[in-house]
């Protein structure tokens, strides 16, 4: 149970705790043959702070991929293994969050099989995926599946009213068509009046 006030909690809150590690889709720059997520870690922290509900397209736009496809490369698996075989910096758990894990290429996934099946002591993997069926079956068989349920319509509507000043009727319409997704609700707001017209027509 986090207190939210100790130095450790504050580091986690800013995503800078030395035992909290991330892997996420990136693109390969011309000069970098072995790209790692850490090459983009400052942009990652900034993006999550600004929009913790961002989707993959928003992340790729944030790092300026120039229409390249985002992937988690084999070189990232080697970096994950290296980090997690080191001792914990602060004597607690080491946590590796792989965001959009379905974007790991086959070589990366295969290299991680052993460490996911038998992680070092006090090591936790969290694989976050929108399309878990796209993960290799060998990865799927080694993890525990936790499905996140859609957010209730009332919760989304209340948040839209309080945070964005929407009228109650508009907020409830958007909450309904968002199907429990806060991200879709925000996208609908930003589409503006045209989206409202479509909702009314629908």
Secondary structure, DSSP 4 states (H G I P E B T S, - for coil): ---S-SHHHHHHHTT--TTEEEE--B---TT-SS--GGGGHHHHHHHHHH-TT--HHHHHHHTT-TTPPPBB-HHHHHHHHHHHHSPPSSSS-EEEEEETGGGB-HHHHHHHHHHHHSPPTTEEEEEE-S-GGGS-HHHHTTS---PPPPPPHHHHHHHHHHHH---HHHHHHHHHHTTT-HHHHHHHHHHTHHHHHHHHH-
